[in-house]
Amino acid sequence: MCPLGHANKTMAKRDTYKYHFKIGNEIKHGGITNDLERREVEHQQKWPSGHIKQVGRKTTEEAARKWEEEKGFTG
């Protein structure tokens, strides 16, 4: 038990970002990453004038993958 009397549970880490890669207001791509800056640079190889916009807060990888699939960003 933790000091507050709750049972100890292993919590999944919230270390994954959901994002849209945009040029102006147009979404060119969406996905998930654990490093927004690195991912933005990678996308800018294809779309130099684009930028990443974080969607929501950091979440678990499992939840982020579900969002990615629901939005149709997976292959």
HELIX and SHEET records of a PDB file:
HELIX    1   1 LEU A   36  GLN A   44  1                                   9    
HELIX    2   2 GLU A   61  GLU A   70  1                                  10    
SHEET    1   A 3 GLU A  26  THR A  33  0                                        
SHEET    2   A 3 ARG A  14  ILE A  23 -1                                        
SHEET    3   A 3 HIS A  51  THR A  60 -1                                        
END                                                                             
